[in-house]
Amino acid sequence: MIEKSDHDKCQVKEQSEIPTFQPSPISSVSITVNHARDFWSKTLRSARHILAPMVDQSELPFRLMVRRYNVHCTYSPMLHSRLFLEQPKYQQEFLQTGPEFDHPFIIQFCANDPEIFLKAAKIAESHCDAIDLNLGCPQTIAKRGHYGAFLQDEWSLIYDIVNLAVRNLTKPVTCKIRVFDDVEKTIKYAKMIESAGASLITVHGRLREQKGSKTGLADWTKIRLVKENLRIPVFANGNIQSKIEVDKCFDETIVDGVMSAEGLLYNPALFTGKPLAVWDAAYEYVEQYRKHASSFSSIRGHIFKFFHHCFTLEEHLELRNVVGKTHSIEDFVKVADQLKKRYHVEYEKFIADDQYTNEHPKNWPVFICKPYYRPLETRVIDNTNESVVQEPVKKKIKKEKKPKGPKAPKILPELCSQCSHPRGLKCDFGYCRICCRQKSYSEKLDCQGHGFRFLSKLLKSKNDNS
């Protein structure tokens, strides 16, 4: 993660509503609109379905798995440009790829320094088809490190990062952005990035503030307006949880490609529109993991997502605990075997009767990989300036008790992806307190949600010693 010293180097200047920006001449830049279109049609092979960059989740085994299910282009997890330069082990872990089976492939970096971004991209460009600059991450860690969506008010800095890389790399440069509340500002922002030489822009149709409990829905109208005003290819991101949304997004945004993140985690076969049994998803991921091993936390996280809807039922609590506590890949396979044994007859009937063709994927049974739709935020109306008239208290009338029916399955809280404890709602990593402490201590990180400050203490100690 970016240390505070990096944040100090990038002081945020006060901006007007639409930042004044004067791009430097780009006559020396070889990237043209035709080059950008050729990049999408030839290098990316006219990719329409894209796996989004996700920290610890779009690693090699998962990328190879989803390619079996109509995914045309994949992104690496978001890589930290400075750590990538400083830590050879970090490089080795995330440059795990191969030209014969993992292309087209784009490597994404977060950065707030043009030189550091360029140096990291220089190392990575021989392993991928393009380099992406992350301008969309809205998380607290990005705010502290001053990268991702927290650069979107510093247009000159963004222009310099993209333009320097375009002029010095052999591979195209792309960007992933979020929208502004103001449509005109969003369009000018995208045009500025295009003028810097970017060959493709992915537009996530949410504001920087839309995250966590305030996630809400992405605005496809803004994505369409960006597409209509740019000459380079555009990908759309946001609200993509099933094939139904994929088709609808293409119709409403007229983009070149549609990207999905969380939707593919719950249903790797999302872009096919066909049902995938949760145990088959687990078997396939384990198969790829054994060939191209990544971190154990990654496989646990994927298995939890595949089995998410099964694990919300109390009858599967024992199996959920196994996934949360085990350190053996074989245990994941055994849990998949158990679920297959319990649901195999129902699954065969579901497929034989073509039931999936008549229902929205969200209504598919729990043994099929299906989307998880987060509840939308409830709007709170501020009535502090209005006089509130208290209504008379109504006397409660006792009603006859109805005979009790069968109990509904108990919905259990979401668990930490590392163990069986409930995860912290505000944890930066989605872990429980114990696992978060271990991760923060071992990797020298901060977690605002749990109040851990290992990175901050380390930096303070270094400053005191110097």
Buried (B, 14 or more C-beta within 10 A) or exposed (E): BBBBEBBEEBEEEEEEEBBEBEBEEBEEBEBBEEBBBBBBEEBBEEBBBBBBBBBBBBBBBBBBBBBEBBBBBBBBBBBBBBBBBEEEEBBEBBBBBEEEEBBBBBBBBBBBBBEBBBBBBBBBBEBBBBBBBBBBBBBBBBBBBBBBBBBBBBBBBBBBBBBBBBBEBEBBBBBBBBBBEEBEBBBBBBBBBBBBBBBBBBBBBBBBEBBEEEBBEBBBEBBBBBBEBBEBBBBBBBBBBBBBBBEBBBEEBEBBBBBBBBBBBBBBBBBBBBBBBBBBBBBBBBEBBEEBBBEBBBBBBBBBBBBBBBBBBEEBEEBBBBBBEBEEBEBBBBBBEBBBEBBEEEBEEBBEEEBBEEEEBEEBBBBBBBBBEEEEEEEEEEEEEEEEEEEEEEEEEEEEEEEEEEEEEEEBEBBBBBBBBEBBEEBBBBBBBEBBBEBBEEEBBBBBBBEBBBBBEBBEEEEEEE
